[in-house]
Amino acid sequence: MIELALLEPNTIGVLRLFAGFFIILTSFTGALLFTYWISKDE
């Protein structure tokens, strides 16, 4: 799916690629911050 978006750089594919990357990055950072916040209290 990612290779297809890179081979055919139309606007929707690029936007979808960036949106998916941003969602994954945001959830990963949120999980790290949540783990840090939980371990900080103890």
N, C-alpha and C positions, 0 to 999 in steps of 0.2 A: 504494500500500500504506500509506504514512504517512497520506494523507488519509482512508483508510478507517478507520484506527485512531483518528483524531481525530474522525471523524463518529460512530463507534460506540464510545464509551469503556467497553468492558467490561474486566474485570480482566486477562484474558489478553492482549488487544491492547495495553493500556498497559504491562504487564510486558514483552511482546515488544519494544515500542518502546524502552523504557528499556534493555533488555538489548542490543539492537542498537546503540543510541547509545553505551552503555558499552563495548562491544567495539570499535567503531570508534575511540572516543576513546583507549582503552587501547593499541590497535595503533599509532595515530598518534603517541602520546606515546612509546611504546617505540621506534619508528623514529627519532624525533628524538633520543632519548637515546642510541641506538645510534650514530647518525651523529656526535653530539658526542663520544662515548667513543672512536670510531675516530680522529677528527681530533685529539683531545687528545694521543694518544701520539706523533704525528709532530711 
